[in-house]
Amino acid sequence: AANHIVDGQLDRGELETAINVWHNYEKQKPMIDATFAKYDTNNSNMLEMDELKRLLTDLNDGKEPTAEEVQMVMQLGDGSVNDSTGAINRTEVVGAISVWFTHIDSQKGCCASCTVQ
């Protein structure tokens, strides 16, 4: 459990969470690097709206997402409210992709993958 007291110190739970987050980032780093090499065309180490839209279009088999969908992924994927930068950074891109696929799955309806016997 993480310590939610803002005291400038890490307790054991916060340290364990930080280590787990870092290990997961390291596992995903090759995919993250490839994603940024392809979509971060201005080399800012951030995916801005137009770059995120191109990523989502490719993830969506070439079908462009709506402006509202891109904005939704940006808002949910761009860190916490206090840390929001208006773009997706390297540590946020896996979460943003997860947001997109969760959205796509929800559009299919609850029974799209169900079979009736």
Biopython code that builds the backbone (N, CA, C, O; Angstrom):
import numpy as np
from Bio.PDB.StructureBuilder import StructureBuilder

atoms = [
    (1, "ALA", "N", (0.848, -1.190, 0.000)),
    (1, "ALA", "CA", (0.000, 0.000, 0.000)),
    (1, "ALA", "C", (0.880, 1.234, 0.000)),
    (1, "ALA", "O", (1.880, 1.306, 0.713)),
    (2, "ALA", "N", (0.496, 2.184, -0.797)),
    (2, "ALA", "CA", (1.284, 3.416, -0.913)),
    (2, "ALA", "C", (0.920, 4.372, 0.210)),
    (2, "ALA", "O", (-0.224, 4.412, 0.663)),
    (3, "ASN", "N", (1.893, 5.130, 0.647)),
    (3, "ASN", "CA", (1.706, 6.171, 1.648)),
    (3, "ASN", "C", (1.164, 7.396, 0.926)),
    (3, "ASN", "O", (1.822, 7.940, 0.040)),
    (4, "HIS", "N", (-0.022, 7.826, 1.301)),
    (4, "HIS", "CA", (-0.615, 8.984, 0.637)),
    (4, "HIS", "C", (-0.340, 10.274, 1.388)),
    (4, "HIS", "O", (-0.883, 11.323, 1.040)),
    (5, "ILE", "N", (0.491, 10.209, 2.405)),
    (5, "ILE", "CA", (0.881, 11.398, 3.145)),
    (5, "ILE", "C", (2.006, 12.083, 2.386)),
    (5, "ILE", "O", (3.023, 11.458, 2.084)),
    (6, "VAL", "N", (1.835, 13.342, 2.081)),
    (6, "VAL", "CA", (2.864, 14.097, 1.366)),
    (6, "VAL", "C", (3.845, 14.616, 2.406)),
    (6, "VAL", "O", (3.628, 15.649, 3.041)),
    (7, "ASP", "N", (4.937, 13.860, 2.561)),
    (7, "ASP", "CA", (5.915, 14.219, 3.584)),
    (7, "ASP", "C", (7.333, 14.293, 3.037)),
    (7, "ASP", "O", (8.289, 14.461, 3.795)),
    (8, "GLY", "N", (7.470, 14.168, 1.706)),
    (8, "GLY", "CA", (8.793, 14.262, 1.108)),
    (8, "GLY", "C", (9.635, 13.009, 1.274)),
    (8, "GLY", "O", (10.824, 13.012, 0.957)),
    (9, "GLN", "N", (9.028, 11.942, 1.769)),
    (9, "GLN", "CA", (9.753, 10.697, 1.992)),
    (9, "GLN", "C", (8.994, 9.540, 1.367)),
    (9, "GLN", "O", (7.769, 9.571, 1.250)),
    (10, "LEU", "N", (9.739, 8.524, 0.970)),
    (10, "LEU", "CA", (9.126, 7.304, 0.453)),
    (10, "LEU", "C", (9.048, 6.276, 1.572)),
    (10, "LEU", "O", (10.039, 6.005, 2.249)),
    (11, "ASP", "N", (7.857, 5.705, 1.762)),
    (11, "ASP", "CA", (7.784, 4.584, 2.684)),
    (11, "ASP", "C", (8.016, 3.305, 1.883)),
    (11, "ASP", "O", (8.194, 3.365, 0.666)),
    (12, "ARG", "N", (8.017, 2.184, 2.530)),
    (12, "ARG", "CA", (8.314, 0.910, 1.862)),
    (12, "ARG", "C", (7.347, 0.634, 0.707)),
    (12, "ARG", "O", (7.772, 0.189, -0.360)),
    (13, "GLY", "N", (6.058, 0.892, 0.909)),
    (13, "GLY", "CA", (5.063, 0.652, -0.138)),
    (13, "GLY", "C", (5.288, 1.529, -1.352)),
    (13, "GLY", "O", (5.164, 1.065, -2.485)),
    (14, "GLU", "N", (5.617, 2.788, -1.129)),
    (14, "GLU", "CA", (5.879, 3.704, -2.247)),
    (14, "GLU", "C", (7.125, 3.287, -3.010)),
    (14, "GLU", "O", (7.162, 3.368, -4.238)),
    (15, "LEU", "N", (8.143, 2.841, -2.287)),
    (15, "LEU", "CA", (9.371, 2.385, -2.936)),
    (15, "LEU", "C", (9.102, 1.141, -3.781)),
    (15, "LEU", "O", (9.595, 1.034, -4.904)),
    (16, "GLU", "N", (8.327, 0.207, -3.247)),
    (16, "GLU", "CA", (7.989, -1.004, -4.002)),
    (16, "GLU", "C", (7.206, -0.653, -5.257)),
    (16, "GLU", "O", (7.452, -1.215, -6.324)),
    (17, "THR", "N", (6.258, 0.278, -5.131)),
    (17, "THR", "CA", (5.487, 0.714, -6.305)),
    (17, "THR", "C", (6.396, 1.347, -7.346)),
    (17, "THR", "O", (6.277, 1.047, -8.534)),
    (18, "ALA", "N", (7.298, 2.213, -6.920)),
    (18, "ALA", "CA", (8.223, 2.878, -7.846)),
    (18, "ALA", "C", (9.107, 1.861, -8.567)),
    (18, "ALA", "O", (9.337, 1.980, -9.771)),
    (19, "ILE", "N", (9.592, 0.878, -7.845)),
    (19, "ILE", "CA", (10.436, -0.157, -8.450)),
    (19, "ILE", "C", (9.643, -0.975, -9.453)),
    (19, "ILE", "O", (10.147, -1.277, -10.534)),
    (20, "ASN", "N", (8.410, -1.340, -9.116)),
    (20, "ASN", "CA", (7.565, -2.103, -10.046)),
    (20, "ASN", "C", (7.262, -1.309, -11.307)),
    (20, "ASN", "O", (7.303, -1.850, -12.413)),
    (21, "VAL", "N", (6.961, -0.039, -11.143)),
    (21, "VAL", "CA", (6.695, 0.813, -12.312)),
    (21, "VAL", "C", (7.934, 0.875, -13.202)),
    (21, "VAL", "O", (7.825, 0.769, -14.423)),
    (22, "TRP", "N", (9.104, 1.045, -12.602)),
    (22, "TRP", "CA", (10.345, 1.117, -13.381)),
    (22, "TRP", "C", (10.619, -0.204, -14.104)),
    (22, "TRP", "O", (11.011, -0.189, -15.271)),
    (23, "HIS", "N", (10.423, -1.345, -13.438)),
    (23, "HIS", "CA", (10.647, -2.642, -14.087)),
    (23, "HIS", "C", (9.697, -2.823, -15.265)),
    (23, "HIS", "O", (10.106, -3.311, -16.318)),
    (24, "ASN", "N", (8.434, -2.436, -15.100)),
    (24, "ASN", "CA", (7.478, -2.546, -16.204)),
    (24, "ASN", "C", (7.874, -1.638, -17.365)),
    (24, "ASN", "O", (7.753, -2.023, -18.528)),
    (25, "TYR", "N", (8.345, -0.435, -17.049)),
    (25, "TYR", "CA", (8.807, 0.473, -18.101)),
    (25, "TYR", "C", (9.981, -0.152, -18.855)),
    (25, "TYR", "O", (10.013, -0.116, -20.085)),
    (26, "GLU", "N", (10.925, -0.712, -18.144)),
    (26, "GLU", "CA", (12.091, -1.327, -18.779)),
    (26, "GLU", "C", (11.692, -2.483, -19.694)),
    (26, "GLU", "O", (12.283, -2.659, -20.759)),
    (27, "LYS", "N", (10.689, -3.279, -19.287)),
    (27, "LYS", "CA", (10.210, -4.385, -20.126)),
    (27, "LYS", "C", (9.586, -3.864, -21.422)),
    (27, "LYS", "O", (9.727, -4.483, -22.477)),
    (28, "GLN", "N", (8.897, -2.726, -21.336)),
    (28, "GLN", "CA", (8.195, -2.158, -22.483)),
    (28, "GLN", "C", (9.064, -1.216, -23.314)),
    (28, "GLN", "O", (8.626, -0.746, -24.363)),
    (29, "LYS", "N", (10.272, -0.936, -22.869)),
    (29, "LYS", "CA", (11.122, 0.079, -23.503)),
    (29, "LYS", "C", (11.345, -0.148, -24.999)),
    (29, "LYS", "O", (11.284, 0.822, -25.753)),
    (30, "PRO", "N", (11.599, -1.370, -25.473)),
    (30, "PRO", "CA", (11.774, -1.532, -26.928)),
    (30, "PRO", "C", (10.536, -1.102, -27.720)),
    (30, "PRO", "O", (10.670, -0.475, -28.771)),
    (31, "MET", "N", (9.344, -1.427, -27.239)),
    (31, "MET", "CA", (8.120, -1.019, -27.911)),
    (31, "MET", "C", (7.941, 0.494, -27.819)),
    (31, "MET", "O", (7.533, 1.136, -28.787)),
    (32, "ILE", "N", (8.247, 1.054, -26.662)),
    (32, "ILE", "CA", (8.132, 2.496, -26.472)),
    (32, "ILE", "C", (9.089, 3.229, -27.408)),
    (32, "ILE", "O", (8.706, 4.204, -28.056)),
    (33, "ASP", "N", (10.328, 2.760, -27.477)),
    (33, "ASP", "CA", (11.313, 3.382, -28.363)),
    (33, "ASP", "C", (10.868, 3.322, -29.821)),
    (33, "ASP", "O", (11.004, 4.300, -30.555)),
    (34, "ALA", "N", (10.333, 2.167, -30.243)),
    (34, "ALA", "CA", (9.867, 2.029, -31.625)),
    (34, "ALA", "C", (8.684, 2.954, -31.902)),
    (34, "ALA", "O", (8.591, 3.543, -32.979)),
    (35, "THR", "N", (7.791, 3.080, -30.939)),
    (35, "THR", "CA", (6.632, 3.959, -31.086)),
    (35, "THR", "C", (7.076, 5.406, -31.245)),
    (35, "THR", "O", (6.578, 6.118, -32.117)),
    (36, "PHE", "N", (8.006, 5.841, -30.413)),
    (36, "PHE", "CA", (8.462, 7.230, -30.498)),
    (36, "PHE", "C", (9.289, 7.472, -31.747)),
    (36, "PHE", "O", (9.232, 8.562, -32.317)),
    (37, "ALA", "N", (10.057, 6.484, -32.188)),
    (37, "ALA", "CA", (10.834, 6.639, -33.419)),
    (37, "ALA", "C", (9.907, 6.871, -34.615)),
    (37, "ALA", "O", (10.239, 7.626, -35.529)),
    (38, "LYS", "N", (8.751, 6.220, -34.600)),
    (38, "LYS", "CA", (7.823, 6.335, -35.719)),
    (38, "LYS", "C", (6.911, 7.559, -35.619)),
    (38, "LYS", "O", (6.666, 8.225, -36.626)),
    (39, "TYR", "N", (6.414, 7.860, -34.442)),
    (39, "TYR", "CA", (5.347, 8.864, -34.323)),
    (39, "TYR", "C", (5.795, 10.220, -33.781)),
    (39, "TYR", "O", (5.119, 11.220, -34.022)),
    (40, "ASP", "N", (6.907, 10.284, -33.063)),
    (40, "ASP", "CA", (7.375, 11.564, -32.514)),
    (40, "ASP", "C", (8.176, 12.291, -33.584)),
    (40, "ASP", "O", (9.404, 12.354, -33.522)),
    (41, "THR", "N", (7.472, 12.835, -34.558)),
    (41, "THR", "CA", (8.128, 13.397, -35.739)),
    (41, "THR", "C", (8.874, 14.690, -35.462)),
    (41, "THR", "O", (9.760, 15.060, -36.232)),
    (42, "ASN", "N", (8.539, 15.389, -34.378)),
    (42, "ASN", "CA", (9.265, 16.619, -34.051)),
    (42, "ASN", "C", (10.347, 16.388, -32.989)),
    (42, "ASN", "O", (10.968, 17.335, -32.506)),
    (43, "ASN", "N", (10.559, 15.127, -32.636)),
    (43, "ASN", "CA", (11.618, 14.721, -31.692)),
    (43, "ASN", "C", (11.552, 15.463, -30.353)),
    (43, "ASN", "O", (12.577, 15.853, -29.793)),
    (44, "SER", "N", (10.338, 15.649, -29.856)),
    (44, "SER", "CA", (10.148, 16.345, -28.586)),
    (44, "SER", "C", (10.131, 15.389, -27.392)),
    (44, "SER", "O", (10.070, 15.825, -26.242)),
    (45, "ASN", "N", (10.187, 14.084, -27.671)),
    (45, "ASN", "CA", (10.016, 13.053, -26.634)),
    (45, "ASN", "C", (8.633, 13.111, -26.007)),
    (45, "ASN", "O", (8.430, 12.661, -24.879)),
    (46, "MET", "N", (7.684, 13.670, -26.752)),
    (46, "MET", "CA", (6.289, 13.733, -26.358)),
    (46, "MET", "C", (5.446, 13.486, -27.608)),
    (46, "MET", "O", (5.835, 13.880, -28.708)),
    (47, "LEU", "N", (4.312, 12.844, -27.445)),
    (47, "LEU", "CA", (3.374, 12.711, -28.553)),
    (47, "LEU", "C", (2.298, 13.773, -28.375)),
    (47, "LEU", "O", (1.485, 13.706, -27.454)),
    (48, "GLU", "N", (2.309, 14.756, -29.276)),
    (48, "GLU", "CA", (1.288, 15.791, -29.265)),
    (48, "GLU", "C", (0.046, 15.250, -29.987)),
    (48, "GLU", "O", (0.054, 14.128, -30.494)),
    (49, "MET", "N", (-1.001, 16.047, -30.028)),
    (49, "MET", "CA", (-2.294, 15.586, -30.550)),
    (49, "MET", "C", (-2.196, 14.967, -31.948)),
    (49, "MET", "O", (-2.739, 13.886, -32.178)),
    (50, "ASP", "N", (-1.518, 15.630, -32.879)),
    (50, "ASP", "CA", (-1.443, 15.103, -34.244)),
    (50, "ASP", "C", (-0.657, 13.800, -34.295)),
    (50, "ASP", "O", (-0.998, 12.899, -35.062)),
    (51, "GLU", "N", (0.378, 13.696, -33.493)),
    (51, "GLU", "CA", (1.185, 12.471, -33.455)),
    (51, "GLU", "C", (0.400, 11.339, -32.791)),
    (51, "GLU", "O", (0.450, 10.193, -33.239)),
    (52, "LEU", "N", (-0.318, 11.667, -31.732)),
    (52, "LEU", "CA", (-1.158, 10.670, -31.067)),
    (52, "LEU", "C", (-2.247, 10.186, -32.016)),
    (52, "LEU", "O", (-2.565, 8.998, -32.043)),
    (53, "LYS", "N", (-2.815, 11.097, -32.790)),
    (53, "LYS", "CA", (-3.856, 10.706, -33.748)),
    (53, "LYS", "C", (-3.317, 9.715, -34.771)),
    (53, "LYS", "O", (-4.004, 8.758, -35.128)),
    (54, "ARG", "N", (-2.091, 9.936, -35.245)),
    (54, "ARG", "CA", (-1.502, 8.990, -36.205)),
    (54, "ARG", "C", (-1.274, 7.628, -35.570)),
    (54, "ARG", "O", (-1.505, 6.600, -36.206)),
    (55, "LEU", "N", (-0.822, 7.611, -34.318)),
    (55, "LEU", "CA", (-0.643, 6.341, -33.601)),
    (55, "LEU", "C", (-1.978, 5.622, -33.464)),
    (55, "LEU", "O", (-2.073, 4.430, -33.758)),
    (56, "LEU", "N", (-3.005, 6.331, -33.022)),
    (56, "LEU", "CA", (-4.317, 5.710, -32.830)),
    (56, "LEU", "C", (-4.903, 5.234, -34.150)),
    (56, "LEU", "O", (-5.573, 4.202, -34.192)),
    (57, "THR", "N", (-4.660, 5.971, -35.226)),
    (57, "THR", "CA", (-5.124, 5.552, -36.547)),
    (57, "THR", "C", (-4.492, 4.217, -36.923)),
    (57, "THR", "O", (-5.182, 3.318, -37.403)),
    (58, "ASP", "N", (-3.199, 4.083, -36.709)),
    (58, "ASP", "CA", (-2.528, 2.815, -37.021)),
    (58, "ASP", "C", (-3.024, 1.684, -36.123)),
    (58, "ASP", "O", (-3.192, 0.555, -36.584)),
    (59, "LEU", "N", (-3.257, 1.977, -34.860)),
    (59, "LEU", "CA", (-3.780, 0.950, -33.942)),
    (59, "LEU", "C", (-5.205, 0.553, -34.306)),
    (59, "LEU", "O", (-5.678, -0.517, -33.922)),
    (60, "ASN", "N", (-5.883, 1.419, -35.047)),
    (60, "ASN", "CA", (-7.282, 1.220, -35.428)),
    (60, "ASN", "C", (-7.399, 0.760, -36.876)),
    (60, "ASN", "O", (-8.395, 1.044, -37.542)),
    (61, "ASP", "N", (-6.387, 0.051, -37.363)),
    (61, "ASP", "CA", (-6.383, -0.505, -38.725)),
    (61, "ASP", "C", (-6.626, 0.546, -39.802)),
    (61, "ASP", "O", (-7.314, 0.285, -40.789)),
    (62, "GLY", "N", (-6.055, 1.740, -39.608)),
    (62, "GLY", "CA", (-6.125, 2.777, -40.622)),
    (62, "GLY", "C", (-7.340, 3.681, -40.528)),
    (62, "GLY", "O", (-7.432, 4.661, -41.268)),
    (63, "LYS", "N", (-8.268, 3.380, -39.643)),
    (63, "LYS", "CA", (-9.461, 4.221, -39.484)),
    (63, "LYS", "C", (-9.146, 5.328, -38.478)),
    (63, "LYS", "O", (-8.787, 5.059, -37.331)),
    (64, "GLU", "N", (-9.288, 6.587, -38.933)),
    (64, "GLU", "CA", (-8.963, 7.719, -38.063)),
    (64, "GLU", "C", (-9.938, 7.811, -36.900)),
    (64, "GLU", "O", (-11.149, 7.681, -37.084)),
    (65, "PRO", "N", (-9.407, 8.035, -35.702)),
    (65, "PRO", "CA", (-10.291, 8.289, -34.560)),
    (65, "PRO", "C", (-10.879, 9.687, -34.680)),
    (65, "PRO", "O", (-10.333, 10.542, -35.379)),
    (66, "THR", "N", (-11.983, 9.912, -34.002)),
    (66, "THR", "CA", (-12.566, 11.254, -33.996)),
    (66, "THR", "C", (-11.690, 12.169, -33.137)),
    (66, "THR", "O", (-10.868, 11.703, -32.348)),
    (67, "ALA", "N", (-11.880, 13.461, -33.303)),
    (67, "ALA", "CA", (-11.153, 14.433, -32.475)),
    (67, "ALA", "C", (-11.479, 14.222, -31.004)),
    (67, "ALA", "O", (-10.612, 14.382, -30.144)),
    (68, "GLU", "N", (-12.722, 13.864, -30.711)),
    (68, "GLU", "CA", (-13.131, 13.615, -29.330)),
    (68, "GLU", "C", (-12.421, 12.393, -28.755)),
    (68, "GLU", "O", (-12.037, 12.386, -27.586)),
    (69, "GLU", "N", (-12.249, 11.363, -29.577)),
    (69, "GLU", "CA", (-11.551, 10.160, -29.114)),
    (69, "GLU", "C", (-10.081, 10.460, -28.823)),
    (69, "GLU", "O", (-9.542, 10.002, -27.815)),
    (70, "VAL", "N", (-9.437, 11.218, -29.692)),
    (70, "VAL", "CA", (-8.031, 11.577, -29.471)),
    (70, "VAL", "C", (-7.914, 12.405, -28.191)),
    (70, "VAL", "O", (-7.011, 12.187, -27.383)),
    (71, "GLN", "N", (-8.825, 13.349, -28.016)),
    (71, "GLN", "CA", (-8.813, 14.183, -26.813)),
    (71, "GLN", "C", (-9.025, 13.339, -25.556)),
    (71, "GLN", "O", (-8.376, 13.579, -24.539)),
    (72, "MET", "N", (-9.920, 12.360, -25.612)),
    (72, "MET", "CA", (-10.182, 11.485, -24.482)),
    (72, "MET", "C", (-8.936, 10.683, -24.115)),
    (72, "MET", "O", (-8.598, 10.575, -22.936)),
    (73, "VAL", "N", (-8.253, 10.123, -25.105)),
    (73, "VAL", "CA", (-7.025, 9.370, -24.843)),
    (73, "VAL", "C", (-5.958, 10.295, -24.266)),
    (73, "VAL", "O", (-5.240, 9.912, -23.342)),
    (74, "MET", "N", (-5.851, 11.503, -24.801)),
    (74, "MET", "CA", (-4.879, 12.463, -24.293)),
    (74, "MET", "C", (-5.173, 12.798, -22.830)),
    (74, "MET", "O", (-4.268, 12.789, -21.996)),
    (75, "GLN", "N", (-6.418, 13.090, -22.524)),
    (75, "GLN", "CA", (-6.771, 13.468, -21.151)),
    (75, "GLN", "C", (-6.533, 12.337, -20.168)),
    (75, "GLN", "O", (-6.002, 12.562, -19.080)),
    (76, "LEU", "N", (-6.919, 11.127, -20.537)),
    (76, "LEU", "CA", (-6.764, 9.995, -19.628)),
    (76, "LEU", "C", (-5.340, 9.460, -19.586)),
    (76, "LEU", "O", (-4.921, 8.886, -18.581)),
    (77, "GLY", "N", (-4.599, 9.644, -20.667)),
    (77, "GLY", "CA", (-3.246, 9.108, -20.738)),
    (77, "GLY", "C", (-2.156, 10.045, -20.268)),
    (77, "GLY", "O", (-1.041, 9.611, -19.979)),
    (78, "ASP", "N", (-2.467, 11.321, -20.190)),
    (78, "ASP", "CA", (-1.462, 12.347, -19.883)),
    (78, "ASP", "C", (-1.317, 12.580, -18.382)),
    (78, "ASP", "O", (-1.710, 13.627, -17.868)),
    (79, "GLY", "N", (-0.762, 11.617, -17.698)),
    (79, "GLY", "CA", (-0.447, 11.778, -16.279)),
    (79, "GLY", "C", (-1.628, 12.177, -15.438)),
    (79, "GLY", "O", (-2.774, 12.114, -15.885)),
    (80, "SER", "N", (-1.352, 12.583, -14.232)),
    (80, "SER", "CA", (-2.409, 13.040, -13.342)),
    (80, "SER", "C", (-2.709, 14.506, -13.644)),
    (80, "SER", "O", (-1.978, 15.161, -14.388)),
    (81, "VAL", "N", (-3.774, 15.001, -13.067)),
    (81, "VAL", "CA", (-4.185, 16.384, -13.316)),
    (81, "VAL", "C", (-3.057, 17.353, -12.982)),
    (81, "VAL", "O", (-2.829, 18.313, -13.717)),
    (82, "ASN", "N", (-2.357, 17.114, -11.894)),
    (82, "ASN", "CA", (-1.278, 18.014, -11.483)),
    (82, "ASN", "C", (-0.036, 17.895, -12.359)),
    (82, "ASN", "O", (0.759, 18.832, -12.430)),
    (83, "ASP", "N", (0.141, 16.757, -13.027)),
    (83, "ASP", "CA", (1.328, 16.529, -13.846)),
    (83, "ASP", "C", (1.034, 16.583, -15.347)),
    (83, "ASP", "O", (1.903, 16.249, -16.152)),
    (84, "SER", "N", (-0.151, 16.988, -15.729)),
    (84, "SER", "CA", (-0.546, 17.012, -17.126)),
    (84, "SER", "C", (0.332, 17.992, -17.914)),
    (84, "SER", "O", (0.556, 19.128, -17.495)),
    (85, "THR", "N", (0.821, 17.518, -19.069)),
    (85, "THR", "CA", (1.686, 18.346, -19.917)),
    (85, "THR", "C", (1.028, 18.699, -21.246)),
    (85, "THR", "O", (1.556, 19.512, -22.005)),
    (86, "GLY", "N", (-0.121, 18.092, -21.530)),
    (86, "GLY", "CA", (-0.761, 18.327, -22.818)),
    (86, "GLY", "C", (-0.218, 17.439, -23.911)),
    (86, "GLY", "O", (-0.522, 17.642, -25.086)),
    (87, "ALA", "N", (0.591, 16.446, -23.537)),
    (87, "ALA", "CA", (1.160, 15.494, -24.495)),
    (87, "ALA", "C", (1.453, 14.193, -23.749)),
    (87, "ALA", "O", (1.469, 14.153, -22.519)),
    (88, "ILE", "N", (1.683, 13.137, -24.520)),
    (88, "ILE", "CA", (1.975, 11.823, -23.947)),
    (88, "ILE", "C", (3.483, 11.611, -23.971)),
    (88, "ILE", "O", (4.109, 11.682, -25.028)),
    (89, "ASN", "N", (4.069, 11.349, -22.795)),
    (89, "ASN", "CA", (5.514, 11.100, -22.750)),
    (89, "ASN", "C", (5.789, 9.598, -22.760)),
    (89, "ASN", "O", (4.863, 8.789, -22.823)),
    (90, "ARG", "N", (7.048, 9.241, -22.698)),
    (90, "ARG", "CA", (7.444, 7.835, -22.806)),
    (90, "ARG", "C", (6.879, 6.960, -21.686)),
    (90, "ARG", "O", (6.561, 5.792, -21.911)),
    (91, "THR", "N", (6.756, 7.512, -20.501)),
    (91, "THR", "CA", (6.223, 6.706, -19.400)),
    (91, "THR", "C", (4.700, 6.605, -19.445)),
    (91, "THR", "O", (4.114, 5.802, -18.719)),
    (92, "GLU", "N", (4.056, 7.405, -20.283)),
    (92, "GLU", "CA", (2.599, 7.402, -20.372)),
    (92, "GLU", "C", (2.052, 6.670, -21.590)),
    (92, "GLU", "O", (0.853, 6.398, -21.649)),
    (93, "VAL", "N", (2.895, 6.347, -22.557)),
    (93, "VAL", "CA", (2.385, 5.850, -23.835)),
    (93, "VAL", "C", (1.719, 4.477, -23.710)),
    (93, "VAL", "O", (0.724, 4.228, -24.390)),
    (94, "VAL", "N", (2.224, 3.598, -22.880)),
    (94, "VAL", "CA", (1.598, 2.285, -22.715)),
    (94, "VAL", "C", (0.203, 2.461, -22.112)),
    (94, "VAL", "O", (-0.746, 1.796, -22.528)),
    (95, "GLY", "N", (0.084, 3.354, -21.139)),
    (95, "GLY", "CA", (-1.223, 3.635, -20.552)),
    (95, "GLY", "C", (-2.182, 4.235, -21.559)),
    (95, "GLY", "O", (-3.361, 3.882, -21.577)),
    (96, "ALA", "N", (-1.696, 5.135, -22.395)),
    (96, "ALA", "CA", (-2.543, 5.750, -23.422)),
    (96, "ALA", "C", (-3.034, 4.697, -24.424)),
    (96, "ALA", "O", (-4.194, 4.724, -24.833)),
    (97, "ILE", "N", (-2.165, 3.787, -24.811)),
    (97, "ILE", "CA", (-2.565, 2.703, -25.717)),
    (97, "ILE", "C", (-3.613, 1.819, -25.043)),
    (97, "ILE", "O", (-4.569, 1.386, -25.686)),
    (98, "SER", "N", (-3.436, 1.555, -23.763)),
    (98, "SER", "CA", (-4.427, 0.766, -23.011)),
    (98, "SER", "C", (-5.770, 1.473, -22.965)),
    (98, "SER", "O", (-6.815, 0.837, -23.101)),
    (99, "VAL", "N", (-5.746, 2.789, -22.774)),
    (99, "VAL", "CA", (-6.987, 3.580, -22.787)),
    (99, "VAL", "C", (-7.680, 3.407, -24.130)),
    (99, "VAL", "O", (-8.895, 3.212, -24.182)),
    (100, "TRP", "N", (-6.912, 3.476, -25.222)),
    (100, "TRP", "CA", (-7.493, 3.352, -26.561)),
    (100, "TRP", "C", (-8.150, 1.995, -26.751)),
    (100, "TRP", "O", (-9.293, 1.923, -27.203)),
    (101, "PHE", "N", (-7.447, 0.912, -26.415)),
    (101, "PHE", "CA", (-8.015, -0.419, -26.622)),
    (101, "PHE", "C", (-9.199, -0.674, -25.700)),
    (101, "PHE", "O", (-10.127, -1.386, -26.083)),
    (102, "THR", "N", (-9.192, -0.118, -24.506)),
    (102, "THR", "CA", (-10.349, -0.223, -23.615)),
    (102, "THR", "C", (-11.549, 0.480, -24.235)),
    (102, "THR", "O", (-12.671, -0.023, -24.184)),
    (103, "HIS", "N", (-11.303, 1.646, -24.820)),
    (103, "HIS", "CA", (-12.363, 2.392, -25.505)),
    (103, "HIS", "C", (-12.913, 1.592, -26.683)),
    (103, "HIS", "O", (-14.129, 1.491, -26.847)),
    (104, "ILE", "N", (-12.043, 1.031, -27.489)),
    (104, "ILE", "CA", (-12.469, 0.239, -28.652)),
    (104, "ILE", "C", (-13.294, -0.958, -28.205)),
    (104, "ILE", "O", (-14.337, -1.253, -28.789)),
    (105, "ASP", "N", (-12.825, -1.649, -27.166)),
    (105, "ASP", "CA", (-13.569, -2.802, -26.655)),
    (105, "ASP", "C", (-14.953, -2.392, -26.159)),
    (105, "ASP", "O", (-15.927, -3.116, -26.363)),
    (106, "SER", "N", (-15.040, -1.235, -25.510)),
    (106, "SER", "CA", (-16.339, -0.779, -25.000)),
    (106, "SER", "C", (-17.292, -0.430, -26.144)),
    (106, "SER", "O", (-18.509, -0.540, -25.993)),
    (107, "GLN", "N", (-16.741, -0.008, -27.291)),
    (107, "GLN", "CA", (-17.572, 0.322, -28.452)),
    (107, "GLN", "C", (-18.182, -0.920, -29.085)),
    (107, "GLN", "O", (-19.223, -0.850, -29.738)),
    (108, "LYS", "N", (-17.522, -2.062, -28.884)),
    (108, "LYS", "CA", (-18.020, -3.313, -29.455)),
    (108, "LYS", "C", (-19.228, -3.841, -28.703)),
    (108, "LYS", "O", (-19.961, -4.683, -29.222)),
    (109, "GLY", "N", (-19.444, -3.366, -27.506)),
    (109, "GLY", "CA", (-20.562, -3.838, -26.694)),
    (109, "GLY", "C", (-20.147, -4.982, -25.809)),
    (109, "GLY", "O", (-19.136, -5.641, -26.050)),
    (110, "CYS", "N", (-20.923, -5.206, -24.802)),
    (110, "CYS", "CA", (-20.543, -6.196, -23.793)),
    (110, "CYS", "C", (-20.564, -7.609, -24.319)),
    (110, "CYS", "O", (-19.900, -8.478, -23.755)),
    (111, "CYS", "N", (-21.310, -7.873, -25.390)),
    (111, "CYS", "CA", (-21.450, -9.255, -25.836)),
    (111, "CYS", "C", (-20.782, -9.541, -27.162)),
    (111, "CYS", "O", (-21.048, -10.576, -27.774)),
    (112, "ALA", "N", (-19.910, -8.635, -27.626)),
    (112, "ALA", "CA", (-19.266, -8.831, -28.933)),
    (112, "ALA", "C", (-18.429, -10.085, -28.975)),
    (112, "ALA", "O", (-18.312, -10.722, -30.022)),
    (113, "SER", "N", (-17.843, -10.448, -27.846)),
    (113, "SER", "CA", (-16.977, -11.632, -27.844)),
    (113, "SER", "C", (-17.666, -12.844, -27.245)),
    (113, "SER", "O", (-17.045, -13.896, -27.089)),
    (114, "CYS", "N", (-18.939, -12.711, -26.907)),
    (114, "CYS", "CA", (-19.674, -13.824, -26.305)),
    (114, "CYS", "C", (-20.210, -14.741, -27.399)),
    (114, "CYS", "O", (-20.518, -14.290, -28.502)),
    (115, "THR", "N", (-20.318, -15.999, -27.094)),
    (115, "THR", "CA", (-20.946, -16.939, -28.006)),
    (115, "THR", "C", (-22.169, -17.525, -27.335)),
    (115, "THR", "O", (-22.160, -17.812, -26.138)),
    (116, "VAL", "N", (-23.204, -17.696, -28.103)),
    (116, "VAL", "CA", (-24.445, -18.278, -27.589)),
    (116, "VAL", "C", (-24.436, -19.744, -27.949)),
    (116, "VAL", "O", (-24.188, -20.119, -29.094)),
    (117, "GLN", "N", (-24.712, -20.571, -26.948)),
    (117, "GLN", "CA", (-24.706, -22.025, -27.194)),
    (117, "GLN", "C", (-26.074, -22.600, -27.026)),
    (117, "GLN", "O", (-26.262, -23.805, -27.193)),
]
sb = StructureBuilder()
sb.init_structure("model")
sb.init_model(0)
sb.init_chain("A")
sb.init_seg("    ")
for serial, (resi, resn, name, xyz) in enumerate(atoms, 1):
    if name == "N":
        sb.init_residue(resn, " ", resi, " ")
    sb.init_atom(name, np.array(xyz, "f"), 0.0, 1.0, " ", f" {name:<3s}", serial, name[0])
structure = sb.get_structure()
